[in-house]
Amino acid sequence: MSPLSTSNSDLILAKENVHHLTYFPFHGLAGCIRTTLVLLGEPYEDHTLSFKEWMAQKSLTPFGHIPVLREVTKCGKSFEIAEISAIEFFLAKRSGNLLGKDFWEESQIRMFHSSTHALFTFLVHTVVQSPQSDRAAFLARFKKTNLPQWIRSHEKYLVANGSNGHYVGDQLSIADIKTASVIEHLINLTNGEGETPLISEELTPAIMAVKSNLEKHPQYAGWRTSQQYQEFTNGNLRFFGF
Ligand SMILES: N[C@@H](CCC(=O)N[C@@H](CS)C(=O)NCC(=O)O)C(=O)O
């Protein structure tokens, strides 16, 4: 990867570029990226890897992890970008309207996004990386401390912004997409038998408004009812259990 020259920067902003996302066949940590790609409505190809295919490709990726986004321009030049947050902000900036109206709005959007990203990566990484024998204790602690703390603060800030389904102002941002893309997994995590639900229309209406607001978007609604979305949901339930 070489630093972008001005001309590369121009090339990368071209609307006809094809976005190629490589990840596993589940939502995992790629929900916000896939949602943003769907909302952009630009040419986009989703490449999923089995674990065997991944092991063969791991050393070829920038940091040995996926997702990785490859941007292919009309003239065949290709640019690669890795790291979830970097990809999300790359797409948000490229979209031209997911980072607020000014620097302060963007800073707040980054703050809310970062809080949700930290919560969800902590959950996914610990579930995947901790020994099976430690998982129940980890999940119990997550549901008792980390998740309620996130819910309390996010509900509070969303109410303060008027419970309009947005964190900042009255327009969709990458922070809204981030929350909307993790919420159904957090609900699955806390809605099992014998569990105490923590997120619902009654308990957290402002958080739920972020989800329902995004679901009004025809492209997103269409993707959620697609077979591919359902397959990724099934993959998530099999692999993570939420
Ligand atoms: N720091 C990376 C972490 C991404 C990550 O954890 N990816 C997991 C999948 S959810 C992965 O690549 N797992 C396979 C591996 O590490 O070999 C990012 O932000 O993109």
The ligand as a Tripos MOL2 file, in Angstrom:
@<TRIPOS>MOLECULE
LIG
   20    19     1     0     0
SMALL
NO_CHARGES

@<TRIPOS>ATOM
      1 N1         -8.8070   -5.3570   14.0380 N.3       1 LIG1
      2 C1         -9.5740   -6.0300   13.0190 C.3       1 LIG1
      3 C2        -10.3150   -7.1980   13.6610 C.3       1 LIG1
      4 C3        -11.2010   -7.9150   12.6660 C.3       1 LIG1
      5 C4        -11.4960   -9.3290   13.1390 C.2       1 LIG1
      6 O1        -11.5070   -9.6090   14.3290 O.2       1 LIG1
      7 N2        -11.7320  -10.1940   12.1920 N.am      1 LIG1
      8 C5        -11.9620  -11.5830   12.4810 C.3       1 LIG1
      9 C6        -13.3440  -11.9910   11.9920 C.3       1 LIG1
     10 S1        -14.6180  -11.1990   12.9420 S.3       1 LIG1
     11 C7        -10.9250  -12.4210   11.7350 C.2       1 LIG1
     12 O2        -10.2950  -11.9660   10.8080 O.2       1 LIG1
     13 N3        -10.7840  -13.6650   12.1650 N.am      1 LIG1
     14 C8         -9.9160  -14.6170   11.5360 C.3       1 LIG1
     15 C9         -8.4880  -14.5090   11.9810 C.2       1 LIG1
     16 O3         -8.1160  -13.6230   12.7780 O.co2     1 LIG1
     17 O4         -7.6990  -15.3610   11.5420 O.co2     1 LIG1
     18 C10       -10.5450   -5.0500   12.3530 C.2       1 LIG1
     19 O5        -10.9590   -4.0670   12.9900 O.co2     1 LIG1
     20 O6        -10.8740   -5.2450   11.1800 O.co2     1 LIG1
@<TRIPOS>BOND
     1     1     2 1
     2     2     3 1
     3     2    18 1
     4     3     4 1
     5     4     5 1
     6     5     6 2
     7     5     7 1
     8     7     8 1
     9     8     9 1
    10     8    11 1
    11     9    10 1
    12    11    12 2
    13    11    13 1
    14    13    14 1
    15    14    15 1
    16    15    16 2
    17    15    17 1
    18    18    19 2
    19    18    20 1
@<TRIPOS>SUBSTRUCTURE
     1 LIG1         1 GROUP 0 **** ****
